[in-house]
């Protein structure tokens, strides 16, 4: 059985392809969608209509594209948003706890 891969192209359109692994020494089968889609949902719907019941994987980048180069700051950049969210959450919890203490002590 094969798999359907869905990804976003550099031009911001979405595509999908069906891939079936090689069997018995044959080449793997790869069928690329003949259309591009404006949204992820449109691409998923088209892929699932073409290949119902086949597992769908969303790729981080187009297949066969080179891996992004690391400039030494990539890890920090990827962590900045989650760390900021944790910081905001901690601040909100601390402020709520402080307000409760003031209400109960006063």
Helices and strands as residue ranges (DSSP letters): E 3-8, E 14-20, E 29-32, H 40-50, E 56-58, H 74-105
